[in-house]
Amino acid sequence: MTEFVLVAGAWLGSWAWDEVVPELRAAGHGAHPVTLSGLADRQGEPAGQRTHVQDIVDVIERADLRDVVLVGHSYSGIPVGQAAGLIGDRLTRVVFVDSDVPTEGESFASGSWLGEEKFTAGLEGGFWMPPAAADFAGQDLTDEQIARLVEGATPHPGATLTEPAMPARPLGELPATYIKCLLDGAEPREDVAELLTGTRWRLVEMDTGHWPMFSRPRELARILLDTVEA
C-alpha cells in the first residue's frame, strides 16, 4: 500500500484535497492531506519555510509512513521538495503539481514573476492575501469551485515565502513526476525544464488550470495512482 501525503499550495489547507482523497483510498492506498502551519484551521500558528518543511516530515514520521508518494502543489513544491530529501528510504516518489521547486538559497519570493522586491512589498501585515474570484478566471473552474476556493482560502504567512530553501539532496536525484497544467502556461519553468532532462524525472501534462484538485480531481487522482503502477 502506498501512502500519499498531499500538500496544497498557498492559502489552502487539507480541505483542498477533499475530492482526491476518496479516489486514492478507494484504490486501496493511504491518503494524508496536510494543513501547513499558519493556514486554514492552523491560522495563528507561527510559520517560516523551515516550519513548513518540518510539518511535512512530522506527518510522515509520526505515523511511521512507508512507501510515501509526496505530493506538492504550487507553492508547496518548495517545502515538499525539501522534505523529500529528509525522509530517506520512506520515499517512493515526489509529485510536483504545477509547482515551484526548491533551489538552494532561493525563496518563493525570489522566483516570483513579480520580482522579489515587488512581491515582498505587496505582503500585507506579513501575509500574502488570497486572490479574488476574478483571479481564478480562465483556469477551468466552475463558479461553484471558484466560490469554494475564495471562501476557504486564508492569508498565507509571508515568512514561508521569503525564507530561502535549503534542500538536503539535489532534486535531480529524487524520483519525481512533474504535472504541468497547460492553462497556466504551456511550458514548465526553466528550472523545472532542466530537471526534466534528467533520468529520474518525468513530465505529465493536464489540459486544465492551476488548481486541478478542484477542476479535475478524478483525473489528478488517476495520474497519482499511475505513479505507483508505472
Stockholm file with secondary structure:
# STOCKHOLM 1.0

chainA/1-230         MTEFVLVAGAWLGSWAWDEVVPELRAAGHGAHPVTLSGLADRQGEPAGQRTHVQDIVDVIERADLRDVVLVGHSYSGIPVGQAAGLIGDRLTRVVFVDSDVPTEGESFASGSWLGEEKFTAGLEGGFWMPPAAADFAGQDLTDEQIARLVEGATPHPGATLTEPAMPARPLGELPATYIKCLLDGAEPREDVAELLTGTRWRLVEMDTGHWPMFSRPRELARILLDTVEA
#=GR chainA/1-230 SS CCEEEEECCTTCCGGGGTTTHHHHHHTTCEEEEECCTTSGGGTTSCCCHHHHHHHHHHHHHHTTCCSEEEEEEGGGHHHHHHHHTTSGGGEEEEEEESCCCCCBTCCTTTTCTTCHHHHHHTCBTTEECCCCGGGGTTSSCCHHHHHHHHHHCCCEETHHHHSCBCCSSCGGGSCEEEEEEGGGCSSCCHHHHHHTTSSSEEEEEESSCSCHHHHSHHHHHHHHHHHHHC
#=GC SS_cons         CCEEEEECCTTCCGGGGTTTHHHHHHTTCEEEEECCTTSGGGTTSCCCHHHHHHHHHHHHHHTTCCSEEEEEEGGGHHHHHHHHTTSGGGEEEEEEESCCCCCBTCCTTTTCTTCHHHHHHTCBTTEECCCCGGGGTTSSCCHHHHHHHHHHCCCEETHHHHSCBCCSSCGGGSCEEEEEEGGGCSSCCHHHHHHTTSSSEEEEEESSCSCHHHHSHHHHHHHHHHHHHC
//
